[in-house]
Amino acid sequence: MKPIRPTRGSRFSRLAGKAPVIAAACAAVLVIPNVASADTTISSNGTGTNNGYFYSFWSQNSGQASMTLGSGGQYSTTWNNVTNFVAGKGWNPGTTDAVTYSGTFNCNGNCYLSLYGWTTNPLIEYYIVDNYGNYNPSTGATKLGSVVSDGSTYDLYSTQRTDAPSIEGDHSNFTQFWAIRQAKRTGGTITVSNFFTAWAKAGLNLGTPNYEILATEGYGSSGSSNITVSHGTGTSPSPSPTGGTSPSPSPSPSPSGSTGGGSGCTATFTNASDWGSGYTGAVTVKNNGSTATNGWKVTMTYAGNQTVTNLWSGTYTQSGKVVTVNNASYNGVVPAGGSTNFGFNANYSGTNAAPTLACTTS
């Protein structure tokens, strides 16, 4: 029986039962977050920050693997005959902001290049796979639908993990969400919100964001990568998902958006995806002032029975028909004239009128 990895949660679990499942190793090793400087080479398991980016590195004690941290969001990796390996740079917590990356990815065997992350409440592990080696991770899995985003079709899948290591412990039950690009690439923009919306429309709802990295992964293989990642500007979502077992659209389209102002800011709501019993909402918060904000608050008042089930890029409370959203720790400072956003999933029955918005800053 293979040993399992500590409770970091970055594992190489495959979608299909007949595919090899990559388990974790070094269970006795205590991983202590640390802060690394530029051009630091790492070959031992750990997480930390480097030049404003979160990073994660893990490798099983077989073969050779290392990660060199460069300036900004740049990192490079090499691995040779490794059993299990994953490394990357990104953010903790992740957001729905679009991600832009560039670089090189060379693999001899089984490997992935993907945007990889976790959410809690519910506990979800998700992959947006842009490139892979000689094994397609969707092999043997049931397709749930597809979404066209950033120049290609991505096929959507999910799989259930039981008694497996995660960011919440060694013996967790959770779901994996997958989006696998049909036309492989190395570099471009990943419009993250398109995939969150497509998963939600297929009945796959994410929770509160944990970490998110542009990850290089290898299993029983050798290779190298040189990747630079940053937040970018995404593309408009295409209708999604198509086919599969996704819910039918609402017979009566809901209002697409509303705008509300207040002291120092304006909040604009958009119904990004509606499937008749629930929907994904997106809210943009714009700073109308002449100086940067220290924080913001948006109040959404519903006319119906809408209930928010989870929200990202902010914190929320709901009392009856009123939902109060405060900024997250990382997006409270909005420059003069600038904007930020948050998203959420909500359930409802009957009609789904857009909420009335109010926005204030501090």
N, C-alpha and C positions, 0 to 999 in steps of 0.2 A: 504493500500500500504506500503510495507516495505521501511524503510529508506535506503539510499545508503551510501556506505563508502566514505571517503575522497579520494582525487585524488592520492592515492598510487598505485592503479592498481592491487593489489593482491586480486582477487575475486575468488569465487567458482562457476563460471558459468558452467552449465552442457552442454554437447553436445546436448542432445535430448530436444526437446521442451516439452515433457511430463515429463521430470525429473524435480525435484525441482531446481529452480535457486536461488543460495545463493547471496543475495545482501549485500551491505555494510552498516555499521551503524556508529553512532557517527559522523555525518557530521559536527557538530559544534566544534569538537575537532581539534586543530591545532597540527599536528605531527611534532616534531622538532627532526632532526637527533641528535644523541648523541654518545658518546664513552663510552663503558662499560668495566669494568674490568672482569677478569676471575671469574667464580663461582658467577656471578650476576644473580639473579632471576628477571624476568620481567613479569609483569602482566598488563601493560598498553601499548597501541599502540605506536609503534615507529620503527625507523630504525637507524642503526649506524654501528660502527666497533668494533670488539672484537678480540684481539690477531691476527690481520692481516686478519680477515675475515669480510665481510659484513654480517649483519644480519637484519632480518625483523620479526616483531611480530605484529599480529592483531587479535583481538577477539571482537565479538559483545557483548554488555552488557547484556548477559544472560548466566546462568551457570557459570562455573569456568574454567579458562585456565591460564597456566603459562609456561614460558620458562626459563630454567637455562643455562647460557652461561658458557662453560667450556674452557679448554685449547685448543689452536689451532682451528681446525674445529669442535670441539665437542659441542653438545648441547643436552638437554633433554627437553621433554614436558610432561605435564599432562593436561587432559581436562575432564570435567564432565558435561554432559547434556548441551553442548554448542549448540547455534544455528549456529554460524559461527566462524571458527578459522583457522588460518594459521600461521606457523612460520618456520624459517629455517636459515641456514648459507650458505654462498657462496661467490660470487664475484660481484663487481660493477665497471666496466662493466663485463659481462660474456664473455667467449671466446669459441673457438671450442676445447679447450683442453679436453682430456678425464677426467672424474670425477670418483673417487673411493670413496666408502663409506661402512660403516659397522655399525652394531648395532642391535637394537630391535625395533619392531613396533607392537603394540597391539591395536586393535580397536574393539569396540562393537557398530556396526552400520555402518554408511556411512563415509568413510574417504579415503584419498589418501596418498601415499608416492611417490613423483615424483621430477624430476628435472624440475624446473619451472622458466620461465624467460620472458623477454620482449625485443623487438627490436623497433626501430623507423625508419621511412622513408624506408619501410612502417611500420606502427604501428601494431605489431603482439604480441599476447600472446601465449606462447607455453608450452606444458606439455609433458614430457617423463615419463609415469606412470609405475613404477615398481611393485607397490602393491596397493591394494584397499580393502575395506570392503565388505559390502553386496550389493553394487550398482556398476555395471560396467558403467563407464562414456560414453561408446560407445553406450549404449542402444538407439535404434531408429535412430542412425546416419548412414550416407552412407559411406561405406568403400571406400577409395581411392586407397588402395594398401597395401603392407606390406614390411617389411625389416627384414632380419635376422641379429641380432647383439648381441654380448655378451651372446651367449648361448641360445637365444630364438627368436621367431618371435614376432615382434611388429606390430600391425595393425595401419594403418594411417587414420586419419580423419581430417576434418576441419569444422568449423562452423562460421557463421557471427554474430557479435554483433553490434547492433545499439543503439545509444543514451545511451551508458553505461559508467560507470566510468572506467578510465584508468590512466596510468602514465602521460597522457597529458591533463586530464580534466575529469569533471563529465559527459560530454555528447559527447562521442567519438564513431566513427564507426571504427571497426577493425575486423580482422580475428583471430580466435584461431586455432593453429595447435596442433594436438594430435598424440602421438605414445603410444600405450597401450600394455604392455607386456602380452603375452598369459600365460606364466609360471610365476606366481607371485614369487617374491623374496624380501628379505630384506638384501641388501649388495651385493657388486660386483663392476664392472666397467661399466660405461656408456660411450661409445665411441660417444661423442656428434657429431663429424663430420659426422658419418654415418647417423644420423637422419637429419642433415641439408641437406646432399646430397640427401637422399631419398625424403624429402619434396620438394626440388627443382626439382627433376625429375618428381614429381607428379604435377608440376606447382605451388608449394607453396614456394615463395621466401621470405626469411627473410631479415631484414634490418640491421641497425647499432645496435650492442648489447647495451642493458641497463643492469639491474641487472639480476642475475641468482642464485637461491638457491636450495639446496636439502631440499625440503619442506615437512613438516608434515601438513596435512589438515584434518579438521573434520567438519561435518555438521550433526546436530541433533544426536550427538553421544557422547560417552565417550571413553577414551583410554589414551595411553602413548607411548612415543618413547624415544630412546636414540641413537643418530646418531653421527657419526664422518665422516666428509667429507674432501676430499683433491683432488688436481689434480693428475692424474695417467697416466698410459700407456694404450692406447686403443688397440682394436683388428682390424684386417683388415676388411673392409666392405664387406658384401656379396652382390650379385646382388640385386638391389632394385630400386623402389618398384616392387612387382609382382602383377599381377591382377589389379582389380579396373579400374580406368579411367586414368591411367598414360599415358603420351605421348609415342609414339613409339620411339625406339632408332634410332639414325642417321644411314642411310643406309651405309654410308662410315665412319668407325671409325676415329676419329681425333687422331693426334699424342698424345701419352700418356704423354710426358713430355719433358722438355728441361732444361739445366743448363747454368747459366751465372755467371761469376766472375767479380771482380773489385777490388777496394781498400779496402782490409781487410775482405771481406766476399764473400760468394757464395750463389746464389739464385737458387733453383731447383723447377721447375714448374711441376705439374701433373694435367691432365684433369681428375677430379674425377668422373664426371658424365656428359654425353652428350645426349640430347634428340632431336637433329636435328635442333632446332631453338635457342637453348641456352645451356649453360653448367655451371657447378660448377668447379672452379679452386682452387687449393691449392698450396701455395708456401712456401717452407721451406727456412729460412735465417740462414746460418751457419757462425759463427764468426771464421775466419781463423787466427786471430791475437793472440798475447800472453797476451793481457790484455782485460778486459771487455770493451764493447762498451758503448758509451753514447747515441747512436742513430744509425739508419740505414735508407737507402733509396733504393728502388728497382724500376728500370725502366723497363716496359714491352712494347715492340714495336711490334705491330701486322702488318701482311702483308695484312689482309682482313679488313672487316667492323665491327669487334667485338666492342661492346659497353658495358662497365661495368655498371651494374645497381645498385649493392650494394656490400659493402665490409666490412668484420669484422676483428678485431684484427689489425687495421691500419687505416690510413686516405689516401684518394686518390684524384687525379685530373686527367682528361683526356683531351688531346688536340689532336684532330684528331686520329691518330693511336697509339699515345704514352700515356701510363698510368703511372703516377708517384705515388708510394706508400711510405708513411713515417710511421714509427713506431707509435703505439698507446702510450698513456702515461704510460702504465703498462708493455710494453715489449721492450722498447728501450735498456735496459741494458741486454746484452747477455754476459755471461762469456766466457773466452777464450776457444775455442773448442766447445762451446755450440751452441744451435740453438733455434729458435722460428719459428712461422709460422703465416700466414694469409690466409684467404679464400675469395672468391668472386663469384658472379653470373654475367654472361654476356650473352647478346643476339648477334646473328649473322645470316646471310643468306649466302648460298653457302657453300664454304669450311671453315674449322675451323682449320687452322694451328696453332701450338703452338707459342706463342710470343717469341721474342728474349729478353733475360734478361740481365740486368746489375745491380750490387750491390755495394754500397759504405757504409762506416761506418763513424761515427764521435766520 
